[in-house]
């Protein structure tokens, strides 16, 4: 394994950078697929071998590459989602088949969509709702169809991925932590909602673990480390040195009324408000995603607890004096 080269798509993206860092730390030779004209200041010169190319075009990859870690994708730009997330995946699949590479595909737990099931696993029927979820599910379908043609592949579905490295304006996780540390956060329904999150470094470790001949081909695996919002907020307060901070509680009925009022204001003013129906749903959601299959059927084991990663990230954000 240590003499084998791998290729990472989306290598300059948020999760892609964690994947590249982990693979380099594991002693692998890493190629990074980076579009023409895009800077790649995240890697020490010479540590990563850069290939210029676009996943939406047919690709030629080095003969020594034995696995492709497919992290590239579009989350926000609706007009590009199908071209990048679906057609781009099709091109990566064809390159993997042509070069006899294993494909480790980064999908999303969001492909499950809306469901009444409280514990979600890989057998839960998928009903994706947003365009992003739909294109990620379509990409999975591309891979499943290619497996019948001889593709070696594994699919990883992470929940909400957290970690440092995003632009502050795009980092909703950082915004939530800051709201907690300055006293602008309140639990809703006593914070019993489940926050389905996973540290980006663990996603990288899981993708690497799936690059293993011993795992039956064509698997789908969820990765998640759920925590209730009350415990999450308490952990952040402790890490930030604000153990004595009392977090208030808003009853669900009151929160529902506030969400209705804020949503109306948002429509009138065009400005986002702190509490919307979608955010209320997220804060009170009781369903959780199980990573039992990943832990039981692959070599992957979490390195640290979610609490330890929350502390690590808060320190990296500079939100604690510890």
Secondary structure, 3 states (H helix, E strand, C coil): CCCCEEEEECCCCHHHHHHHHHHHHCCCEEEEEECCCCCCCCCCECCEEEEECCCCCCCCCCCCEEEEEECCCCCCCHHHHHHHHHHHHHHHHHHHHHCCCEEEEECCHHHHECCCCCEECCCCCCECCCHHHHHHHHHHHHHHHHHCCCCEEEEEEECEEECCCCCHHHCHHHHHHHHHHCCCCCEEHHHCCEECEEEHHHHHHHHHHHCCCCCCCCEEEEECCCEEHHHHHHHHHHHCCCCCCCCCEECHHHHHHHHHHHHHHHHHHCCCCCCCHHHHHHHHCCCEECCHHHHHHCCCCCCCCHHHHHHHHHHHHCCCCC
